[in-house]
Amino acid sequence: MEKIVVNVQWCDKNFGASLSDNVPGAVVFTAKTFAEIQKEAKESLDSHLGCMQEDGDDVPQWWIDGDYEFEYNLVDATTVLRAYEPYVSLAAISRATGINQHQLSHYANGLKQPRPVQRQRIIDGIHKIGHELLAVE
């Protein structure tokens, strides 16, 4: 199964995304929410495939067969925080990570970018919250 990387970045008031190099041509799209980006990835890919076939371009067989899956690469901390804000607050992430909520707000609004170690703490904190929610019975 082929993996298609969807590079996602928060762009002012929308998410912007592009598909990886294993998809011939350039495919870029935007959406208001991360959930919409996930839906738009499939629709944009299908539309691009149709155009390529109409033009007589070479199309990889795995793509025609649908033998692929999307992998989402949230390129920075702003994108991570914006993607999951419908499900978890900055206050909750602050409690899970020990990172000051005011600092998280700066990251979420793109005013500052965290160091890689700090970005990983944010991701680990979101995972911790998810694990705790999964434990609810």
Phi, psi and omega per residue, in radians:
M1 nan 2.317 -3.141
E2 -1.470 2.492 3.055
K3 -1.802 2.295 3.038
I4 -1.901 2.002 3.138
V5 -1.420 2.250 3.062
V6 -1.861 1.876 3.111
N7 -1.445 2.072 -3.036
V8 -2.062 2.364 3.098
Q9 -2.465 2.474 3.048
W10 -1.295 2.231 -3.083
C11 -2.192 1.469 3.090
D12 1.196 -1.333 -3.118
K13 -2.272 0.151 -3.115
N14 -2.481 2.886 2.938
F15 -1.617 2.434 3.013
G16 -2.054 2.539 -3.106
A17 -2.525 2.715 3.037
S18 -2.462 2.696 -3.136
L19 -1.647 2.698 -3.056
S20 -1.171 2.994 -3.067
D21 -1.151 -0.287 3.138
N22 -1.347 -0.059 3.000
V23 -1.756 2.014 -3.119
P24 -1.063 2.443 3.140
G25 1.472 3.100 -3.136
A26 -1.788 2.222 3.087
V27 -2.204 1.964 3.105
V28 -2.267 2.615 -3.109
F29 -2.785 2.853 3.136
T30 -2.299 2.821 3.063
A31 -2.823 2.780 -3.129
K32 -1.294 -0.569 -3.085
T33 -2.204 2.817 3.091
F34 -1.134 -0.661 3.094
A35 -1.055 -0.696 3.102
E36 -1.190 -0.609 3.078
I37 -1.067 -0.741 -3.139
Q38 -1.094 -0.709 3.094
K39 -1.195 -0.756 -3.103
E40 -1.147 -0.519 3.118
A41 -1.019 -0.840 3.141
K42 -1.144 -0.805 -3.113
E43 -1.122 -0.719 3.129
S44 -1.164 -0.711 3.115
L45 -1.107 -0.792 3.127
D46 -1.082 -0.736 3.122
S47 -1.108 -0.757 3.129
H48 -1.098 -0.732 3.102
L49 -1.046 -0.813 3.130
G50 -1.028 -0.755 3.131
C51 -1.139 -0.721 3.131
M52 -1.109 -0.732 3.138
Q53 -1.144 -0.714 3.101
E54 -1.066 -0.627 -3.130
D55 -1.425 -0.103 -3.128
G56 1.348 0.326 3.123
D57 -1.275 2.718 3.046
D58 -1.227 2.273 -3.138
V59 -2.162 2.239 3.128
P60 -1.015 2.460 -3.100
Q61 -1.085 -0.663 -3.139
W62 -1.038 -0.562 -3.135
W63 -1.262 -0.789 3.112
I64 -1.064 -0.721 -3.107
D65 -1.328 -0.184 -3.092
G66 1.282 0.435 -3.105
D67 -1.588 1.123 -3.122
Y68 -2.641 2.878 3.024
E69 -2.473 2.676 3.129
F70 -1.572 2.471 3.007
E71 -2.176 2.153 -3.047
Y72 -1.660 2.188 3.105
N73 -1.894 1.801 3.096
L74 -1.478 1.873 -2.830
V75 -1.240 -0.356 -3.136
D76 -2.629 3.034 -3.082
A77 -1.126 -0.627 3.105
T78 -1.013 -0.795 -3.131
T79 -1.134 -0.741 3.115
V80 -1.040 -0.873 -3.098
L81 -1.134 -0.694 3.126
R82 -1.220 -0.605 -3.119
A83 -1.145 -0.624 -3.044
Y84 -1.849 0.101 -3.140
E85 -1.089 -0.437 3.063
P86 -1.188 -0.287 -3.024
Y87 -1.969 -0.396 -3.068
V88 -2.592 2.347 -3.077
S89 -1.454 2.831 3.048
L90 -1.096 -0.580 3.108
A91 -1.098 -0.740 3.119
A92 -1.155 -0.728 3.109
I93 -1.130 -0.668 3.093
S94 -1.054 -0.793 3.118
R95 -1.112 -0.665 -3.095
A96 -1.320 -0.467 -3.049
T97 -1.871 -0.403 -3.023
G98 1.416 0.094 3.102
I99 -1.506 2.324 -3.125
N100 -0.958 2.349 -3.108
Q101 -1.059 -0.635 3.111
H102 -1.089 -0.716 3.109
Q103 -1.135 -0.734 3.085
L104 -1.049 -0.658 3.100
S105 -1.092 -0.693 3.081
H106 -1.078 -0.716 3.111
Y107 -1.147 -0.798 -3.094
A108 -1.097 -0.554 -3.116
N109 -1.646 0.084 3.087
G110 1.260 0.258 3.133
L111 -1.322 -0.520 3.104
K112 -2.438 2.696 3.050
Q113 -2.022 2.279 -3.139
P114 -1.310 2.747 2.981
R115 -1.134 2.789 -3.135
P116 -0.954 -0.661 3.135
V117 -1.130 -0.717 3.131
Q118 -1.172 -0.702 3.093
R119 -1.047 -0.740 3.130
Q120 -1.138 -0.624 3.070
R121 -1.058 -0.688 3.122
I122 -1.116 -0.835 3.126
I123 -1.085 -0.778 3.112
D124 -1.072 -0.662 3.111
G125 -1.135 -0.725 3.085
I126 -1.113 -0.726 3.082
H127 -1.082 -0.723 3.124
K128 -1.044 -0.783 3.111
I129 -1.063 -0.770 3.121
G130 -1.065 -0.751 3.119
H131 -1.100 -0.707 3.127
E132 -1.135 -0.676 3.105
L133 -1.187 -0.635 3.108
L134 -1.148 -0.417 -3.124
A135 -1.357 -0.191 -3.139
V136 -1.187 2.279 3.109
E137 -2.207 nan nan
